[in-house]
Amino acid sequence: MPLYASNSTATTEACAKENSGWSNIAGISAGVITAVANSPFVYRVYSTKDASPIFLPTVSLFTVASLIWAGYSVMKSDVFMLATNVFLFASNVALIAATYLYPVNGDYTAL
C-alpha cells in the first residue's frame, strides 16, 4: 500500500498525533514568542526616532515571508498562525515606515 493512501492506519495515527494537545501548545507558544520578540525593536526605533539599526532588505524579506505565512495559515485554517503572522507583518511594516519617517542622517539612500 502506498504511503500517501488516505485510509492507511499510519496516516490516521500521524494525523491524530499532529493534532494532539502538546502540538497545539507548542505551536501557540512559538507563535506568541515569535510575535513578541519583534516588539522591543519596533518600540526602540519609534521611541528613539532612530532607524539606523534597520537593514531594509532584511526587514522587507521578513515582511514578504510573514505575508506568505499568513496566506498559508488561511489555507490551513489555523487562526493562531494567522494571528502571529498578521502581527509580524504589521510590525515589519512599522519598521519599514520608520526608515522613511526617521532617515539615517536625513538621507534615504543610506538605508
Secondary structure as UniProt FT lines:
FT   TURN            3..4
FT   TURN            6..7
FT   HELIX           9..18
FT   HELIX           21..37
FT   HELIX           39..48
FT   TURN            52..53
FT   HELIX           56..75
FT   TURN            76..77
FT   HELIX           79..101
FT   HELIX           104..106
FT   HELIX           108..110
//
